Amino acid sequence: MNAEVEKRIGKNIRALRERADMTQEVLAAKLQLRGCDITRSAVAKIEVGQRHLYPDELILIKEILDVSFDELLS
């Protein structure tokens, strides 16, 4: 994936997470409960575009934050 696209998506995830009044640690814990092996540090790296976001993670983040794919990807 393009680095600029990853940064934009990461920025969207952070904004949506904060809008949901959720910390990175809570988001990571919710992802872990749904079977995703991820840490708070990995969430932080995703949000700044330093780590690739896998499709299964994207789907779970969408569900946890209760947002559309358009909101995540735009």
All heavy atoms as a GROMACS GRO file, in nm:
protein
  589
    1MET      N    1   0.084  -0.118   0.000
    1MET     CA    2   0.000   0.000   0.000
    1MET      C    3   0.089   0.124   0.000
    1MET      O    4   0.196   0.125   0.056
    1MET     CB    5  -0.092  -0.002   0.123
    1MET     CG    6  -0.213   0.088   0.109
    1MET     SD    7  -0.323   0.094   0.252
    1MET     CE    8  -0.391  -0.069   0.253
    2ASN      N    9   0.041   0.227  -0.061
    2ASN     CA   10   0.110   0.354  -0.069
    2ASN      C   11   0.124   0.416   0.071
    2ASN      O   12   0.029   0.417   0.149
    2ASN     CB   13   0.027   0.445  -0.161
    2ASN     CG   14   0.082   0.582  -0.176
    2ASN    OD1   15   0.105   0.651  -0.078
    2ASN    ND2   16   0.101   0.624  -0.299
    3ALA      N   17   0.242   0.469   0.102
    3ALA     CA   18   0.268   0.526   0.235
    3ALA      C   19   0.174   0.640   0.267
    3ALA      O   20   0.128   0.654   0.382
    3ALA     CB   21   0.414   0.571   0.244
    4GLU      N   22   0.143   0.723   0.170
    4GLU     CA   23   0.051   0.834   0.194
    4GLU      C   24  -0.090   0.785   0.225
    4GLU      O   25  -0.160   0.841   0.309
    4GLU     CB   26   0.050   0.931   0.075
    4GLU     CG   27   0.178   1.010   0.060
    4GLU     CD   28   0.215   1.090   0.185
    4GLU    OE1   29   0.125   1.158   0.242
    4GLU    OE2   30   0.330   1.081   0.228
    5VAL      N   31  -0.130   0.680   0.156
    5VAL     CA   32  -0.263   0.621   0.181
    5VAL      C   33  -0.267   0.563   0.322
    5VAL      O   34  -0.364   0.583   0.395
    5VAL     CB   35  -0.295   0.513   0.075
    5VAL    CG1   36  -0.422   0.437   0.112
    5VAL    CG2   37  -0.308   0.575  -0.063
    6GLU      N   38  -0.161   0.493   0.362
    6GLU     CA   39  -0.156   0.435   0.496
    6GLU      C   40  -0.160   0.544   0.602
    6GLU      O   41  -0.227   0.527   0.705
    6GLU     CB   42  -0.032   0.349   0.512
    6GLU     CG   43  -0.041   0.219   0.434
    6GLU     CD   44   0.077   0.128   0.455
    6GLU    OE1   45   0.183   0.174   0.500
    6GLU    OE2   46   0.062   0.009   0.425
    7LYS      N   47  -0.092   0.654   0.579
    7LYS     CA   48  -0.096   0.765   0.675
    7LYS      C   49  -0.236   0.825   0.685
    7LYS      O   50  -0.284   0.856   0.793
    7LYS     CB   51   0.004   0.874   0.635
    7LYS     CG   52   0.148   0.838   0.664
    7LYS     CD   53   0.242   0.949   0.625
    7LYS     CE   54   0.385   0.908   0.646
    7LYS     NZ   55   0.480   1.012   0.606
    8ARG      N   56  -0.302   0.839   0.571
    8ARG     CA   57  -0.438   0.896   0.570
    8ARG      C   58  -0.536   0.805   0.643
    8ARG      O   59  -0.616   0.851   0.725
    8ARG     CB   60  -0.484   0.921   0.427
    8ARG     CG   61  -0.619   0.995   0.420
    8ARG     CD   62  -0.665   1.022   0.278
    8ARG     NE   63  -0.700   0.897   0.211
    8ARG     CZ   64  -0.646   0.854   0.099
    8ARG    NH1   65  -0.552   0.924   0.037
    8ARG    NH2   66  -0.682   0.740   0.045
    9ILE      N   67  -0.527   0.675   0.615
    9ILE     CA   68  -0.616   0.580   0.682
    9ILE      C   69  -0.587   0.578   0.832
    9ILE      O   70  -0.679   0.577   0.914
    9ILE     CB   71  -0.603   0.439   0.620
    9ILE    CG1   72  -0.657   0.442   0.477
    9ILE    CG2   73  -0.677   0.336   0.704
    9ILE    CD1   74  -0.629   0.315   0.399
   10GLY      N   75  -0.459   0.580   0.868
   10GLY     CA   76  -0.421   0.582   1.009
   10GLY      C   77  -0.475   0.705   1.079
   10GLY      O   78  -0.525   0.697   1.192
   11LYS      N   79  -0.467   0.819   1.012
   11LYS     CA   80  -0.520   0.944   1.068
   11LYS      C   81  -0.671   0.933   1.088
   11LYS      O   82  -0.725   0.978   1.190
   11LYS     CB   83  -0.485   1.060   0.975
   11LYS     CG   84  -0.521   1.195   1.026
   11LYS     CD   85  -0.476   1.304   0.929
   11LYS     CE   86  -0.519   1.442   0.976
   11LYS     NZ   87  -0.478   1.546   0.883
   12ASN      N   88  -0.740   0.873   0.992
   12ASN     CA   89  -0.885   0.852   1.004
   12ASN      C   90  -0.917   0.762   1.122
   12ASN      O   91  -1.010   0.790   1.198
   12ASN     CB   92  -0.942   0.793   0.875
   12ASN     CG   93  -0.940   0.888   0.758
   12ASN    OD1   94  -0.922   1.008   0.774
   12ASN    ND2   95  -0.957   0.834   0.639
   13ILE      N   96  -0.842   0.653   1.137
   13ILE     CA   97  -0.865   0.560   1.248
   13ILE      C   98  -0.847   0.633   1.380
   13ILE      O   99  -0.930   0.619   1.470
   13ILE     CB  100  -0.773   0.437   1.237
   13ILE    CG1  101  -0.816   0.350   1.119
   13ILE    CG2  102  -0.774   0.356   1.367
   13ILE    CD1  103  -0.720   0.238   1.085
   14ARG      N  104  -0.742   0.712   1.390
   14ARG     CA  105  -0.719   0.785   1.515
   14ARG      C  106  -0.835   0.880   1.545
   14ARG      O  107  -0.885   0.884   1.658
   14ARG     CB  108  -0.589   0.863   1.508
   14ARG     CG  109  -0.563   0.941   1.635
   14ARG     CD  110  -0.433   1.016   1.631
   14ARG     NE  111  -0.417   1.086   1.758
   14ARG     CZ  112  -0.309   1.150   1.792
   14ARG    NH1  113  -0.206   1.156   1.711
   14ARG    NH2  114  -0.303   1.211   1.908
   15ALA      N  115  -0.878   0.955   1.446
   15ALA     CA  116  -0.987   1.051   1.467
   15ALA      C  117  -1.116   0.979   1.506
   15ALA      O  118  -1.187   1.023   1.598
   15ALA     CB  119  -1.008   1.134   1.340
   16LEU      N  120  -1.144   0.868   1.440
   16LEU     CA  121  -1.267   0.793   1.471
   16LEU      C  122  -1.258   0.727   1.608
   16LEU      O  123  -1.357   0.721   1.682
   16LEU     CB  124  -1.293   0.689   1.362
   16LEU     CG  125  -1.328   0.749   1.225
   16LEU    CD1  126  -1.315   0.643   1.116
   16LEU    CD2  127  -1.466   0.812   1.226
   17ARG      N  128  -1.140   0.679   1.644
   17ARG     CA  129  -1.119   0.620   1.776
   17ARG      C  130  -1.138   0.724   1.884
   17ARG      O  131  -1.206   0.701   1.985
   17ARG     CB  132  -0.978   0.558   1.785
   17ARG     CG  133  -0.944   0.505   1.924
   17ARG     CD  134  -0.802   0.455   1.933
   17ARG     NE  135  -0.700   0.553   1.899
   17ARG     CZ  136  -0.662   0.653   1.979
   17ARG    NH1  137  -0.719   0.672   2.095
   17ARG    NH2  138  -0.566   0.736   1.940
   18GLU      N  139  -1.081   0.842   1.863
   18GLU     CA  140  -1.095   0.950   1.961
   18GLU      C  141  -1.240   0.998   1.968
   18GLU      O  142  -1.288   1.029   2.077
   18GLU     CB  143  -1.001   1.066   1.927
   18GLU     CG  144  -0.855   1.031   1.952
   18GLU     CD  145  -0.758   1.140   1.909
   18GLU    OE1  146  -0.798   1.231   1.832
   18GLU    OE2  147  -0.641   1.132   1.952
   19ARG      N  148  -1.308   1.002   1.854
   19ARG     CA  149  -1.450   1.040   1.853
   19ARG      C  150  -1.532   0.942   1.937
   19ARG      O  151  -1.630   0.981   2.002
   19ARG     CB  152  -1.502   1.045   1.710
   19ARG     CG  153  -1.646   1.094   1.700
   19ARG     CD  154  -1.691   1.104   1.557
   19ARG     NE  155  -1.729   0.972   1.508
   19ARG     CZ  156  -1.766   0.947   1.384
   19ARG    NH1  157  -1.766   1.041   1.293
   19ARG    NH2  158  -1.800   0.825   1.349
   20ALA      N  159  -1.490   0.815   1.936
   20ALA     CA  160  -1.558   0.713   2.016
   20ALA      C  161  -1.511   0.714   2.161
   20ALA      O  162  -1.553   0.628   2.240
   20ALA     CB  163  -1.534   0.576   1.954
   21ASP      N  164  -1.424   0.809   2.196
   21ASP     CA  165  -1.370   0.823   2.331
   21ASP      C  166  -1.304   0.692   2.376
   21ASP      O  167  -1.329   0.641   2.485
   21ASP     CB  168  -1.480   0.865   2.429
   21ASP     CG  169  -1.424   0.921   2.558
   21ASP    OD1  170  -1.312   0.976   2.555
   21ASP    OD2  171  -1.491   0.909   2.663
   22MET      N  172  -1.217   0.641   2.288
   22MET     CA  173  -1.151   0.513   2.311
   22MET      C  174  -0.999   0.533   2.304
   22MET      O  175  -0.951   0.602   2.215
   22MET     CB  176  -1.197   0.414   2.204
   22MET     CG  177  -1.158   0.271   2.228
   22MET     SD  178  -1.218   0.161   2.095
   22MET     CE  179  -1.395   0.182   2.110
   23THR      N  180  -0.928   0.473   2.396
   23THR     CA  181  -0.782   0.480   2.392
   23THR      C  182  -0.727   0.374   2.297
   23THR      O  183  -0.798   0.279   2.260
   23THR     CB  184  -0.721   0.455   2.532
   23THR    OG1  185  -0.751   0.321   2.572
   23THR    CG2  186  -0.774   0.555   2.635
   24GLN      N  187  -0.601   0.388   2.261
   24GLN     CA  188  -0.536   0.286   2.178
   24GLN      C  189  -0.535   0.153   2.250
   24GLN      O  190  -0.555   0.048   2.189
   24GLN     CB  191  -0.392   0.329   2.146
   24GLN     CG  192  -0.380   0.446   2.054
   24GLN     CD  193  -0.237   0.493   2.037
   24GLN    OE1  194  -0.150   0.462   2.117
   24GLN    NE2  195  -0.214   0.571   1.932
   25GLU      N  196  -0.515   0.156   2.380
   25GLU     CA  197  -0.511   0.033   2.458
   25GLU      C  198  -0.645  -0.039   2.456
   25GLU      O  199  -0.652  -0.161   2.441
   25GLU     CB  200  -0.470   0.064   2.603
   25GLU     CG  201  -0.439  -0.059   2.683
   25GLU     CD  202  -0.368  -0.027   2.813
   25GLU    OE1  203  -0.299   0.075   2.822
   25GLU    OE2  204  -0.383  -0.108   2.905
   26VAL      N  205  -0.754   0.036   2.468
   26VAL     CA  206  -0.887  -0.024   2.464
   26VAL      C  207  -0.916  -0.081   2.326
   26VAL      O  208  -0.968  -0.192   2.314
   26VAL     CB  209  -0.995   0.078   2.508
   26VAL    CG1  210  -1.134   0.026   2.479
   26VAL    CG2  211  -0.980   0.112   2.655
   27LEU      N  212  -0.880  -0.007   2.221
   27LEU     CA  213  -0.901  -0.058   2.086
   27LEU      C  214  -0.823  -0.187   2.065
   27LEU      O  215  -0.875  -0.285   2.012
   27LEU     CB  216  -0.862   0.047   1.980
   27LEU     CG  217  -0.875   0.003   1.834
   27LEU    CD1  218  -1.017  -0.043   1.801
   27LEU    CD2  219  -0.832   0.116   1.741
   28ALA      N  220  -0.698  -0.189   2.109
   28ALA     CA  221  -0.616  -0.310   2.095
   28ALA      C  222  -0.679  -0.426   2.171
   28ALA      O  223  -0.685  -0.539   2.121
   28ALA     CB  224  -0.474  -0.284   2.144
   29ALA      N  225  -0.728  -0.401   2.291
   29ALA     CA  226  -0.791  -0.506   2.372
   29ALA      C  227  -0.916  -0.560   2.303
   29ALA      O  228  -0.938  -0.682   2.301
   29ALA     CB  229  -0.825  -0.452   2.511
   30LYS      N  230  -0.997  -0.472   2.246
   30LYS     CA  231  -1.118  -0.515   2.176
   30LYS      C  232  -1.082  -0.597   2.052
   30LYS      O  233  -1.150  -0.696   2.020
   30LYS     CB  234  -1.204  -0.394   2.138
   30LYS     CG  235  -1.274  -0.332   2.258
   30LYS     CD  236  -1.355  -0.210   2.217
   30LYS     CE  237  -1.422  -0.146   2.335
   30LYS     NZ  238  -1.556  -0.198   2.360
   31LEU      N  239  -0.975  -0.558   1.983
   31LEU     CA  240  -0.928  -0.636   1.868
   31LEU      C  241  -0.880  -0.774   1.913
   31LEU      O  242  -0.909  -0.875   1.849
   31LEU     CB  243  -0.817  -0.561   1.795
   31LEU     CG  244  -0.863  -0.440   1.713
   31LEU    CD1  245  -0.745  -0.350   1.679
   31LEU    CD2  246  -0.933  -0.486   1.586
   32GLN      N  247  -0.808  -0.778   2.024
   32GLN     CA  248  -0.757  -0.905   2.077
   32GLN      C  249  -0.873  -0.998   2.114
   32GLN      O  250  -0.867  -1.118   2.088
   32GLN     CB  251  -0.668  -0.880   2.198
   32GLN     CG  252  -0.537  -0.815   2.164
   32GLN     CD  253  -0.462  -0.764   2.286
   32GLN    OE1  254  -0.503  -0.786   2.400
   32GLN    NE2  255  -0.351  -0.695   2.263
   33LEU      N  256  -0.977  -0.943   2.176
   33LEU     CA  257  -1.093  -1.024   2.215
   33LEU      C  258  -1.163  -1.085   2.094
   33LEU      O  259  -1.231  -1.186   2.106
   33LEU     CB  260  -1.192  -0.940   2.296
   33LEU     CG  261  -1.148  -0.906   2.438
   33LEU    CD1  262  -1.245  -0.805   2.501
   33LEU    CD2  263  -1.137  -1.032   2.523
   34ARG      N  264  -1.144  -1.023   1.979
   34ARG     CA  265  -1.205  -1.075   1.855
   34ARG      C  266  -1.106  -1.159   1.773
   34ARG      O  267  -1.129  -1.186   1.656
   34ARG     CB  268  -1.258  -0.960   1.771
   34ARG     CG  269  -1.374  -0.889   1.840
   34ARG     CD  270  -1.428  -0.779   1.755
   34ARG     NE  271  -1.535  -0.708   1.822
   34ARG     CZ  272  -1.640  -0.660   1.760
   34ARG    NH1  273  -1.654  -0.674   1.629
   34ARG    NH2  274  -1.732  -0.595   1.827
   35GLY      N  275  -0.994  -1.195   1.837
   35GLY     CA  276  -0.900  -1.288   1.774
   35GLY      C  277  -0.787  -1.225   1.696
   35GLY      O  278  -0.714  -1.295   1.627
   36CYS      N  279  -0.771  -1.096   1.707
   36CYS     CA  280  -0.665  -1.026   1.634
   36CYS      C  281  -0.544  -1.009   1.727
   36CYS      O  282  -0.554  -0.950   1.834
   36CYS     CB  283  -0.718  -0.890   1.588
   36CYS     SG  284  -0.605  -0.803   1.480
   37ASP      N  285  -0.431  -1.061   1.686
   37ASP     CA  286  -0.308  -1.053   1.767
   37ASP      C  287  -0.241  -0.919   1.742
   37ASP      O  288  -0.160  -0.904   1.650
   37ASP     CB  289  -0.215  -1.169   1.730
   37ASP     CG  290  -0.092  -1.174   1.818
   37ASP    OD1  291  -0.097  -1.120   1.931
   37ASP    OD2  292   0.008  -1.232   1.775
   38ILE      N  293  -0.276  -0.819   1.824
   38ILE     CA  294  -0.227  -0.683   1.804
   38ILE      C  295  -0.204  -0.618   1.940
   38ILE      O  296  -0.272  -0.649   2.038
   38ILE     CB  297  -0.327  -0.601   1.719
   38ILE    CG1  298  -0.264  -0.472   1.667
   38ILE    CG2  299  -0.455  -0.576   1.795
   38ILE    CD1  300  -0.346  -0.404   1.558
   39THR      N  301  -0.107  -0.529   1.946
   39THR     CA  302  -0.075  -0.458   2.070
   39THR      C  303  -0.112  -0.311   2.058
   39THR      O  304  -0.139  -0.262   1.948
   39THR     CB  305   0.076  -0.467   2.100
   39THR    OG1  306   0.146  -0.400   1.993
   39THR    CG2  307   0.123  -0.611   2.111
   40ARG      N  308  -0.109  -0.241   2.170
   40ARG     CA  309  -0.134  -0.098   2.168
   40ARG      C  310  -0.030  -0.028   2.082
   40ARG      O  311  -0.059   0.064   2.007
   40ARG     CB  312  -0.132  -0.040   2.311
   40ARG     CG  313  -0.175   0.107   2.312
   40ARG     CD  314  -0.094   0.196   2.406
   40ARG     NE  315   0.048   0.181   2.400
   40ARG     CZ  316   0.129   0.251   2.318
   40ARG    NH1  317   0.081   0.337   2.231
   40ARG    NH2  318   0.258   0.232   2.322
   41SER      N  319   0.093  -0.074   2.091
   41SER     CA  320   0.202  -0.017   2.012
   41SER      C  321   0.175  -0.033   1.862
   41SER      O  322   0.202   0.059   1.784
   41SER     CB  323   0.334  -0.084   2.050
   41SER     OG  324   0.438  -0.038   1.969
   42ALA      N  325   0.121  -0.147   1.823
   42ALA     CA  326   0.088  -0.169   1.682
   42ALA      C  327  -0.023  -0.075   1.637
   42ALA      O  328  -0.019  -0.022   1.525
   42ALA     CB  329   0.049  -0.314   1.659
   43VAL      N  330  -0.122  -0.053   1.724
   43VAL     CA  331  -0.229   0.042   1.692
   43VAL      C  332  -0.169   0.181   1.671
   43VAL      O  333  -0.203   0.251   1.576
   43VAL     CB  334  -0.338   0.044   1.802
   43VAL    CG1  335  -0.436   0.159   1.780
   43VAL    CG2  336  -0.412  -0.089   1.807
   44ALA      N  337  -0.078   0.220   1.759
   44ALA     CA  338  -0.013   0.351   1.747
   44ALA      C  339   0.061   0.361   1.614
   44ALA      O  340   0.055   0.465   1.547
   44ALA     CB  341   0.082   0.374   1.864
   45LYS      N  342   0.130   0.257   1.574
   45LYS     CA  343   0.204   0.257   1.448
   45LYS      C  344   0.111   0.263   1.328
   45LYS      O  345   0.140   0.331   1.229
   45LYS     CB  346   0.296   0.135   1.440
   45LYS     CG  347   0.414   0.145   1.533
   45LYS     CD  348   0.503   0.023   1.525
   45LYS     CE  349   0.620   0.038   1.622
   45LYS     NZ  350   0.709  -0.078   1.617
   46ILE      N  351  -0.002   0.195   1.336
   46ILE     CA  352  -0.102   0.203   1.229
   46ILE      C  353  -0.150   0.347   1.215
   46ILE      O  354  -0.162   0.399   1.104
   46ILE     CB  355  -0.220   0.107   1.256
   46ILE    CG1  356  -0.176  -0.038   1.237
   46ILE    CG2  357  -0.340   0.140   1.166
   46ILE    CD1  358  -0.274  -0.141   1.289
   47GLU      N  359  -0.177   0.411   1.327
   47GLU     CA  360  -0.232   0.547   1.324
   47GLU      C  361  -0.137   0.649   1.264
   47GLU      O  362  -0.182   0.752   1.214
   47GLU     CB  363  -0.274   0.589   1.465
   47GLU     CG  364  -0.395   0.516   1.515
   47GLU     CD  365  -0.445   0.560   1.650
   47GLU    OE1  366  -0.378   0.642   1.716
   47GLU    OE2  367  -0.553   0.515   1.691
   48VAL      N  368  -0.008   0.623   1.268
   48VAL     CA  369   0.087   0.716   1.208
   48VAL      C  370   0.144   0.665   1.075
   48VAL      O  371   0.235   0.724   1.019
   48VAL     CB  372   0.202   0.754   1.306
   48VAL    CG1  373   0.149   0.828   1.426
   48VAL    CG2  374   0.283   0.632   1.347
   49GLY      N  375   0.090   0.553   1.027
   49GLY     CA  376   0.130   0.501   0.898
   49GLY      C  377   0.262   0.427   0.896
   49GLY      O  378   0.323   0.410   0.792
   50GLN      N  379   0.307   0.377   1.012
   50GLN     CA  380   0.434   0.306   1.020
   50GLN      C  381   0.417   0.154   1.015
   50GLN      O  382   0.515   0.080   1.017
   50GLN     CB  383   0.509   0.342   1.148
   50GLN     CG  384   0.556   0.484   1.150
   50GLN     CD  385   0.629   0.516   1.280
   50GLN    OE1  386   0.625   0.440   1.376
   50GLN    NE2  387   0.695   0.629   1.282
   51ARG      N  388   0.292   0.108   1.015
   51ARG     CA  389   0.266  -0.036   1.010
   51ARG      C  390   0.151  -0.061   0.913
   51ARG      O  391   0.054   0.013   0.909
   51ARG     CB  392   0.226  -0.088   1.148
   51ARG     CG  393   0.196  -0.238   1.151
   51ARG     CD  394   0.144  -0.275   1.290
   51ARG     NE  395   0.103  -0.413   1.302
   51ARG     CZ  396  -0.013  -0.462   1.263
   51ARG    NH1  397  -0.102  -0.385   1.202
   51ARG    NH2  398  -0.043  -0.589   1.284
   52HIS      N  399   0.167  -0.167   0.834
   52HIS     CA  400   0.062  -0.203   0.739
   52HIS      C  401  -0.063  -0.246   0.815
   52HIS      O  402  -0.056  -0.304   0.923
   52HIS     CB  403   0.106  -0.318   0.649
   52HIS     CG  404   0.220  -0.282   0.559
   52HIS    ND1  405   0.208  -0.191   0.456
   52HIS    CD2  406   0.348  -0.323   0.559
   52HIS    CE1  407   0.324  -0.180   0.395
   52HIS    NE2  408   0.411  -0.259   0.456
   53LEU      N  409  -0.176  -0.217   0.758
   53LEU     CA  410  -0.305  -0.256   0.813
   53LEU      C  411  -0.357  -0.372   0.730
   53LEU      O  412  -0.373  -0.360   0.608
   53LEU     CB  413  -0.400  -0.136   0.806
   53LEU     CG  414  -0.538  -0.151   0.866
   53LEU    CD1  415  -0.528  -0.179   1.016
   53LEU    CD2  416  -0.616  -0.023   0.845
   54TYR      N  417  -0.382  -0.485   0.795
   54TYR     CA  418  -0.429  -0.604   0.725
   54TYR      C  419  -0.582  -0.598   0.709
   54TYR      O  420  -0.650  -0.537   0.791
   54TYR     CB  421  -0.387  -0.730   0.800
   54TYR     CG  422  -0.238  -0.743   0.804
   54TYR    CD1  423  -0.165  -0.704   0.916
   54TYR    CD2  424  -0.167  -0.792   0.694
   54TYR    CE1  425  -0.026  -0.714   0.919
   54TYR    CE2  426  -0.029  -0.803   0.696
   54TYR     CZ  427   0.040  -0.763   0.809
   54TYR     OH  428   0.177  -0.772   0.810
   55PRO      N  429  -0.634  -0.661   0.605
   55PRO     CA  430  -0.779  -0.655   0.579
   55PRO      C  431  -0.864  -0.699   0.698
   55PRO      O  432  -0.965  -0.635   0.729
   55PRO     CB  433  -0.798  -0.747   0.459
   55PRO     CG  434  -0.668  -0.742   0.387
   55PRO     CD  435  -0.564  -0.731   0.496
   56ASP      N  436  -0.823  -0.807   0.766
   56ASP     CA  437  -0.903  -0.853   0.881
   56ASP      C  438  -0.903  -0.749   0.992
   56ASP      O  439  -1.004  -0.729   1.061
   56ASP     CB  440  -0.856  -0.989   0.931
   56ASP     CG  441  -0.711  -0.992   0.975
   56ASP    OD1  442  -0.630  -0.913   0.922
   56ASP    OD2  443  -0.677  -1.076   1.062
   57GLU      N  444  -0.791  -0.679   1.011
   57GLU     CA  445  -0.784  -0.573   1.111
   57GLU      C  446  -0.875  -0.458   1.074
   57GLU      O  447  -0.946  -0.403   1.159
   57GLU     CB  448  -0.639  -0.523   1.126
   57GLU     CG  449  -0.544  -0.626   1.182
   57GLU     CD  450  -0.399  -0.586   1.172
   57GLU    OE1  451  -0.365  -0.495   1.093
   57GLU    OE2  452  -0.318  -0.645   1.245
   58LEU      N  453  -0.874  -0.422   0.947
   58LEU     CA  454  -0.959  -0.313   0.899
   58LEU      C  455  -1.106  -0.343   0.923
   58LEU      O  456  -1.182  -0.258   0.971
   58LEU     CB  457  -0.932  -0.287   0.750
   58LEU     CG  458  -1.001  -0.167   0.688
   58LEU    CD1  459  -0.950  -0.038   0.749
   58LEU    CD2  460  -0.980  -0.167   0.539
   59ILE      N  461  -1.147  -0.466   0.893
   59ILE     CA  462  -1.286  -0.506   0.913
   59ILE      C  463  -1.323  -0.499   1.061
   59ILE      O  464  -1.429  -0.446   1.097
   59ILE     CB  465  -1.310  -0.648   0.856
   59ILE    CG1  466  -1.298  -0.645   0.704
   59ILE    CG2  467  -1.445  -0.703   0.900
   59ILE    CD1  468  -1.288  -0.781   0.639
   60LEU      N  469  -1.236  -0.551   1.148
   60LEU     CA  470  -1.265  -0.548   1.291
   60LEU      C  471  -1.268  -0.406   1.346
   60LEU      O  472  -1.354  -0.372   1.429
   60LEU     CB  473  -1.163  -0.632   1.367
   60LEU     CG  474  -1.173  -0.783   1.347
   60LEU    CD1  475  -1.057  -0.854   1.417
   60LEU    CD2  476  -1.307  -0.835   1.397
   61ILE      N  477  -1.176  -0.320   1.302
   61ILE     CA  478  -1.175  -0.181   1.346
   61ILE      C  479  -1.305  -0.112   1.304
   61ILE      O  480  -1.366  -0.039   1.382
   61ILE     CB  481  -1.051  -0.107   1.293
   61ILE    CG1  482  -0.926  -0.159   1.364
   61ILE    CG2  483  -1.066   0.044   1.311
   61ILE    CD1  484  -0.795  -0.112   1.304
   62LYS      N  485  -1.349  -0.139   1.182
   62LYS     CA  486  -1.475  -0.083   1.133
   62LYS      C  487  -1.590  -0.123   1.226
   62LYS      O  488  -1.672  -0.041   1.265
   62LYS     CB  489  -1.502  -0.131   0.991
   62LYS     CG  490  -1.638  -0.091   0.936
   62LYS     CD  491  -1.677  -0.184   0.822
   62LYS     CE  492  -1.818  -0.163   0.775
   62LYS     NZ  493  -1.919  -0.206   0.870
   63GLU      N  494  -1.595  -0.252   1.261
   63GLU     CA  495  -1.702  -0.302   1.347
   63GLU      C  496  -1.693  -0.244   1.488
   63GLU      O  497  -1.794  -0.201   1.545
   63GLU     CB  498  -1.698  -0.454   1.352
   63GLU     CG  499  -1.733  -0.520   1.221
   63GLU     CD  500  -1.711  -0.670   1.221
   63GLU    OE1  501  -1.667  -0.726   1.325
   63GLU    OE2  502  -1.738  -0.732   1.116
   64ILE      N  503  -1.574  -0.242   1.545
   64ILE     CA  504  -1.556  -0.193   1.682
   64ILE      C  505  -1.590  -0.045   1.693
   64ILE      O  506  -1.656  -0.002   1.788
   64ILE     CB  507  -1.411  -0.220   1.730
   64ILE    CG1  508  -1.390  -0.371   1.749
   64ILE    CG2  509  -1.380  -0.144   1.859
   64ILE    CD1  510  -1.246  -0.412   1.764
   65LEU      N  511  -1.547   0.034   1.595
   65LEU     CA  512  -1.573   0.178   1.599
   65LEU      C  513  -1.712   0.213   1.544
   65LEU      O  514  -1.754   0.328   1.552
   65LEU     CB  515  -1.465   0.254   1.521
   65LEU     CG  516  -1.324   0.243   1.577
   65LEU    CD1  517  -1.225   0.317   1.488
   65LEU    CD2  518  -1.317   0.296   1.720
   66ASP      N  519  -1.780   0.112   1.489
   66ASP     CA  520  -1.914   0.130   1.435
   66ASP      C  521  -1.919   0.242   1.332
   66ASP      O  522  -1.995   0.338   1.343
   66ASP     CB  523  -2.015   0.156   1.548
   66ASP     CG  524  -2.159   0.144   1.499
   66ASP    OD1  525  -2.184   0.071   1.402
   66ASP    OD2  526  -2.246   0.211   1.559
   67VAL      N  527  -1.831   0.228   1.232
   67VAL     CA  528  -1.821   0.328   1.124
   67VAL      C  529  -1.828   0.255   0.990
   67VAL      O  530  -1.821   0.134   0.982
   67VAL     CB  531  -1.692   0.411   1.134
   67VAL    CG1  532  -1.688   0.492   1.263
   67VAL    CG2  533  -1.568   0.322   1.125
   68SER      N  534  -1.839   0.333   0.884
   68SER     CA  535  -1.842   0.275   0.749
   68SER      C  536  -1.699   0.264   0.694
   68SER      O  537  -1.608   0.330   0.743
   68SER     CB  538  -1.926   0.364   0.657
   68SER     OG  539  -1.860   0.487   0.635
   69PHE      N  540  -1.686   0.184   0.590
   69PHE     CA  541  -1.557   0.177   0.522
   69PHE      C  542  -1.521   0.312   0.462
   69PHE      O  543  -1.404   0.350   0.459
   69PHE     CB  544  -1.555   0.067   0.414
   69PHE     CG  545  -1.544  -0.071   0.470
   69PHE    CD1  546  -1.645  -0.163   0.453
   69PHE    CD2  547  -1.430  -0.110   0.541
   69PHE    CE1  548  -1.634  -0.291   0.505
   69PHE    CE2  549  -1.417  -0.238   0.592
   69PHE     CZ  550  -1.521  -0.329   0.574
   70ASP      N  551  -1.621   0.386   0.414
   70ASP     CA  552  -1.596   0.519   0.359
   70ASP      C  553  -1.530   0.610   0.462
   70ASP      O  554  -1.438   0.685   0.431
   70ASP     CB  555  -1.725   0.584   0.308
   70ASP     CG  556  -1.770   0.526   0.175
   70ASP    OD1  557  -1.688   0.461   0.107
   70ASP    OD2  558  -1.886   0.548   0.139
   71GLU      N  559  -1.580   0.603   0.586
   71GLU     CA  560  -1.520   0.686   0.692
   71GLU      C  561  -1.376   0.647   0.720
   71GLU      O  562  -1.291   0.733   0.747
   71GLU     CB  563  -1.603   0.676   0.821
   71GLU     CG  564  -1.737   0.745   0.813
   71GLU     CD  565  -1.820   0.724   0.937
   71GLU    OE1  566  -1.874   0.613   0.952
   71GLU    OE2  567  -1.828   0.819   1.018
   72LEU      N  568  -1.348   0.518   0.716
   72LEU     CA  569  -1.212   0.471   0.742
   72LEU      C  570  -1.116   0.504   0.628
   72LEU      O  571  -1.001   0.541   0.652
   72LEU     CB  572  -1.210   0.319   0.763
   72LEU     CG  573  -1.260   0.267   0.896
   72LEU    CD1  574  -1.262   0.115   0.894
   72LEU    CD2  575  -1.172   0.316   1.009
   73LEU      N  576  -1.165   0.492   0.506
   73LEU     CA  577  -1.076   0.499   0.391
   73LEU      C  578  -1.070   0.634   0.319
   73LEU      O  579  -0.982   0.656   0.238
   73LEU     CB  580  -1.114   0.390   0.289
   73LEU     CG  581  -1.114   0.247   0.344
   73LEU    CD1  582  -1.166   0.150   0.239
   73LEU    CD2  583  -0.977   0.207   0.395
   74SER      N  584  -1.164   0.722   0.347
   74SER     CA  585  -1.170   0.848   0.272
   74SER      C  586  -1.060   0.945   0.313
   74SER      O  587  -1.004   0.937   0.418
   74SER     CB  588  -1.305   0.912   0.288
   74SER     OG  589  -1.327   0.950   0.423
   0.00000   0.00000   0.00000
